[in-house]
Amino acid sequence: MRTGPSAGDDEANILITRVPSAAASLAVVPFLAGLLVADGFVVRWLAEHSSGAARVIGIAAAVAVGLLLLPLVERHMRHVVGWLRWRGKPVSALRWTPDGISYSPAYTGGFPYQVFWAMPMECAYRQGPGNRGFVWCLYTPVVEGLGTLPALLDREWPLSRSRLVGERRALIQECGVDQTSSEQMVAVNHLVYYGTPIVVNPYLVDRVRLQQFDAYLRERTDGRCTVAPPDRPVTPTTTAK
């Protein structure tokens, strides 16, 4: 007896990527930046008005504080940049049904791409953009609705950053991609970086539904596919800058 979602639950069986809120970071960044500026003034003051051991110890302590603040500022700035980048833009969404998996790389209410359960499937985790975070990728030889785009693209990670722009441009030209279509352009980006158009950030979707999808996916693929985190290190997606 199936323990996964039933055919009548299609609307509930959707994983929609959430754009992370940056409200906390928007408030914290100015505060941390102010502390960094103040720390710089402290270093300058100590350099000009102190001497001997007090000067060395004081400057060392102020520099140490600055080094602790820098990664905090960088982390919160990433949150703000990510929020600004994705705010108001369509994001990826996946739906599972008894027929298969439906997917949209730029969800606006419909799912243009379909993978039927009869197709062989493999999945893997890859590092996200800039080798930060992780994304879950589904690999299958047939994806309905892709048009002239391939369902798979041979990749050997880590990818050379210098080649990615040219490969992306070539794929757009060779496949006659509609560059006004968000769905097609995001699918191209996914193919170039990950070798598949079907990519989901599992850390930005509803956890309960993700667990339901994982159980359903394991059952339908006889345990071959899962969205569970990998038990081994993930190769960087691109070479270092």
N, C-alpha and C positions, 0 to 999 in steps of 0.2 A: 504493500500500500504506500502511495506517495505521501511524503511528508512535506513536500514543497508546495508553493502556491498553486491554486487551481486556475482553470481557464477563465473563470469569471473574475479573477483578481487583477486583470491586466493593468488597470489604472494604479493599483497599489504597488505593482511590481516595477517601479521605475526608480532608477538611481540618477538624481540630478545633481550635478556639481554645484556646491555652494561657494560663492565668492566670500572668502574670509573677511570678517569685519575688521576694520582698522581703527575703530573708535578709540581703543585704549592706546594704540601706538601713536595716533594723532595727538593725543594729550601728553604722552610720555616723551616723544621726540624733542619738543621744545625745552622741556625740563632738563633732559639729559644733555642737550646741546648747550644749555645755559651753564650746567655744571662743568662741561668741558672748557667753555670760555673762561669761567671763573678759575678753573684749575690752571689754565694758561697764564692768567694774571698773577696767580700765586707763584708760579715758577719764575716769572719775570721779576716780581717783587723780591723774592728770595735772592735771585741772582744779583740784584742791585743794592739790597739793603742788609744783607747778612754775610757772614764770613765763617771760615773755619768749619768745624764739624757740624755746627748747626745748619750751615748753608748746604753742605753735602747731603746730610740726612733729610733736611726739608725738601730739597729738590728731588731727591730719590723717591721720597714718599709721594710727592705731588705727581711725578711721572708715573709711578705705579698706579695711582688712582686714575690717571688719564688712560692708561693701558687697559684698565678694567672697564672704563666707561665706553671706550671705542667699540668693542664687539656688541655691547648693548644697543648703542646707537645704530650700528649697522643692521642688527637683527630687526629692530623696529622699523627702520627705513625700508627694509625688504617688504614688510607687511604693508606699509603705506604704498609703495610702488606697485605691489601686486594688486592691491585694491583699486588703485587708480587705473591700472591697465585693464582690469576685467570688469570694472563697474559699468553696468548698463550694456555689456556685450553678451551675446549668446555663448553659452558654455556647453560642455558635453553632457549627454544623457544616454542612459541605456535602459532598455526594458526587456524582461524575459517573459516568455510565454511557452505553452506546450509545443509550439511550432519551432521556436528558436529564439535567437537574440536579435532584437532590433536596436539600432544605434543611430545617434545623431552627434556629429562632432561640434555642431553649433545649434543647440536645441532652441526651437521657437514653437514647439508644439507637435512637430511631426518627427518620424523616424525614417529617413530615406534609405538606410542601409540595413540589410537583413542577412543573418547567418542561420541556416537551418541546422537542427541538431544532427542530421545525417552526415554533415560535413565533418571531416577530421579537424580537431582543434588542439592547439597547444597554447599555453599562456606563460608569461614570464614578467618579472619586474625589471624595469629599467630606471635609471636615474633620470630625474626631471630636467627641465631647462636649466642650463648653467651648472649641471651636475648637483643640483640641490633638490632634496626631496625624492620621492619615488612615484612612479606611475605603473599601473597594471596594463599589460598589453595582451590582446587576444590575436593569435595567429591561425589563419585558416586559408585554404587555397581559393575559396569562392566566397565573395561577398556580393550579394545581389544589390543592385542600385548604384554601383560605383561608376557605371558607364565605361569610359576608356581608361580609367585609372586602374592600376594593378591591385590585386588583393594583397600581394606580398611584394616586398622589395628586399633584395639581398643586402644585408648589412653586416659589417664586421666591426664590432665595437672595441675600443673607442674610435669614434669617427673624427676625421680631420676637419677642424673648423674651417679651414681655408677652402675646402671642397664643397661644403654644404650649400653655400649660396648658389654655386654653379649647378649642382645637382638638382636643387629645387627649381631653378629657372628652366633647366632642360626638361624636367618632368612636366612642368606647366605647358611648355611649348609642344612637346611630343604628344601629350594627351589632350591638347586643346581645352585646357581647364578654363572654366568661366571665372575670371578673376574678380567678378562682382559678387560671386557666391561665397558667403562665409563658410558654408558647409564644405564646399570643394577645396577651398584654400586651406582650411584647417586639416582636412583629410590629407592634402599634399604635405603639409608640415609634419603630420604624424608619420606618414610613409617615409619621409626623408630621415627623420630622427630615429624612429622606432621600427621601421620596416613593416608597419601595419597601420591601417586607418583607424582601428578600434583601440582607443586608449582612454583609460579612466584613472583619475586620481582618487584612490580609495580612501584617502584621508580627508577628502572634501565632500563626502556623501554621507547620507544617514547610516549610522552604524547598524541599526536593527535590520534595515533593508539589505545592507551589504551582507550581513550574516545569512539572511534568507536566500539571497542570490547565490552565495557560496554553497549552501547546502543543495540547492537546486542544480547548480553547475556541476558539482561533484557527482550527483546522481546521474545526470544526463550524459556525462563523459566517462562514466565508470571510474571516477577518481583521478582522471588524468589532469583535469584543470581545477584550479582553486584560486581564490583571491587572498588566501592566507599569506602573510609576509614570508619571504624566502628565508631559508635557514643557512644561507651562505652569502658572502659579500657580493654585491652587484657591481659589475664592471662599469666604469664611467661611460656615459653616453658619448661625450665628446672629449677630445684631448684638451689639456690645460691651455689657458691663454699664454 
